[in-house]
Amino acid sequence: RAEIFVSKLVKEPQYIELYMKLVDIMIAKLNSEETGINFRKIFVSFCEDKLGKMDLFLVGPLSSENDDDAVLEKKERIYGSVKLIGNLFNRGFAPDGFVKVCIDKLMKNSQEDNIENAIHLLREIGKSLYEHYAFEAGSPTAIKHKGRVKHLKKEVLDDYLDNLSDLNKENKISAKLKLEIKDMVKEKENNWLLALGQPQQKYVK
């Protein structure tokens, strides 16, 4: 059952909130001390195993030998994986060390698709991290994040944003990517809240 859910989540990220609610229901119904079944643990372990082995590096520049449909399918699958990783972290299902490894893999590859997915992931987890930092600063509203963040410290997140800002100053990236970086910086400055009326980022074919 966990495999079915993960496959659906990756292929249909637009329904991720609905599917995760179903996961919550299944956790509540299937977890049993009598049978020893821990669906939450099974689900989380399967997600980390499947996503950890997934190739997060996209293909290089397209050529006449590339299958456009296959390339598009892979891009969509990776976007769905990134969306799932962020959602798992926000729900307390995925450790921040695992998320950091995924971000590092994406940031170290210079292809724009990888940088774009790194931005998607950072935007997914940004508000949760901000709440954790607020808790460390004494805010009582983010106590649920206590002890959760060990690797994605504030200075690490700031380094990611600084690197993206530096990239934004270069003329080697597309106008679309420059705009996404600019929007993310604005969200960070606004406590990771989306600008009023601005829709959630979606994968653009």
N, C-alpha and C positions, 0 to 999 in steps of 0.2 A: 504493500500500500504506500509506503514511503517513496518507493521508486516511481510509482504512478504520479504522486503529487509533485515530486521534483521535476519530472518530465513536463508536466502541465505548466508548472510555474515558469520554467525556462522558455517554453514555447509560447506562452500567452501572458507576458508580464503585465499587460493592461488589466488583467484580472487578479493580480497578485494579492490585493487586499481581501478579496472574496475567498480565494483559496487558503490564505493564511487563517481566516476565520474558521474554515472547515478543519484546518489542522488543529486549532485550539479546541474545537469540539471533539475531534478524535482523541486528542491527548486526555481530555476530561473523561471520555467514555472508555478508552482502552487501557489507561494506566490502572494497574491493579496490583496491590500488595499480595493478594492471594495467589495470583498466577505468576507474579514476578515480571509481568509485562510493563515496560517503560517506553511507551510510544514516543515520548518527547526525546529520550536519549537515542532511540533507534533513528528517528527522523533527522535529528541534528547530526549524528554520526554519518548517516548516509549522505546528507548534503555536503558536509565537509569533505568526505571521501570523493564524491563525484565532482564537485566544483574544484577541489584541490588538484585533481588529475586533468581537468579540462585545459585545453590549450587556449590561454587568454591572449596569445599573440595572433594578430590578424595577418592575413596575407599581405604581401607587399603591393606595390603599384600594379594596377591591372594591365594586362597585356592581351594580345589576340589569342593567347593560349588559355586564358582564364575562362572558366564557366561562370558567367555573370550570375546565374541563378544560384549556383553553389556558393559563390562569394557572398551574395546577399543573405542566403540562409545562414551562413556561418556568422555574419555580422549580427543578425537578429538573435541568434542563439547566444552569442556572447553578451549582447545587451541584456537579454533576459537573465543570464547568469549574474551579471553585475547588479541588476535590480534585485535579484533574490538575495545576494550576499549582503547588500545594504539593509534589506528588510529583516533578514535574520539577525543582524547586529542590533538593529533598533529594537527588536523584540527580546534581546538578551539571549538569543539562541546561538550566536556565533562569537567567539572570542576576538578581541580587537587585534591580537597578533596575527590571526588568520587573515583578517581584513587588510592589515598593513602589508602582508606578503603580496596580496592581490594588487594593491595600489602600486607597490614598488615594481612589480612585473610590468604593469601597464605604463608607468612613468618612464621606465628605462628603455622602452621601445619607442623609437622616434616616429613611427607611423601615426598619422593624425587620428585614425580610428581608435588607436590605443589611448592616446591622450584624451580623446573625447570620452571614452569609457571611464577613464580615471576621474574625469570631471563629474560624470554621472554618479560614480560611486561616492565621491567626496560630498556631493550635494545630497545624496541619500542619507549619509550618516552625520552630516554637519550639525543638525539641530540636536541630535542625541549627544554628540561630543560637547557642544556648547553648554548643554544642561549639566553635563558632568563637570566641566570647568567651573560653572556657576556654583555647583555644589562645593567644589574644593575651595571656592572663594567665600563660602559661608552662606550661600543661598539655600534655604530649606526646601525649595520646590523641586530639587533634582536629587533627592536622597536615593531614589531607585537606582541611580547610576553609581552608587558607592562601591568602590573596589573593582569596577568593571574595566576601567581603562588603565592598562599597564604599558602598552606599547605606543598607542597613538596619543602621546602627550601633546600639550598645546604647542610646544616648540616644534614638534614633528609636523603637525598640521600646518603651522606657519611656514615651515620650510617648503612644504608642497605648494602652498599658495604663492610664496615668493618665486619659486621656480617657474610656476605657470605665468606669473606676472612678467617675469623676465622673458619668457617665451613669447608673450603677447606683444612685446616691444620689437620683436624681430619681424622681418618681412617675409619669412620663410613659411608662414602658416596662412591658412585661408581666412577670409573675412568671417566666415561662419564660426570657426574655432575661436578667433579673437573675440567675437561677440559672446560666446559661451563662457570664456574665461572672465570677461568683464562682468557678465551677469552673476557668476559665482562669487566674485569678489564683493559685489554689491550685497548679495545675500548674506555673506559672512559679516559685513559691516552692519547689516540689519538683523543681527542675531540669528542668521540662517533662516529667516522667514522670507518666503517668496514675496516679491513686490505685488501690491494689490492689483488683482485682475490679470496677473501674468500666469499662464498655464504651466503645469508641470512639464518638464522636458520630456519629449518623446523621441524615439528613434526616427530619423528621417531617411527614407529610402532614396 
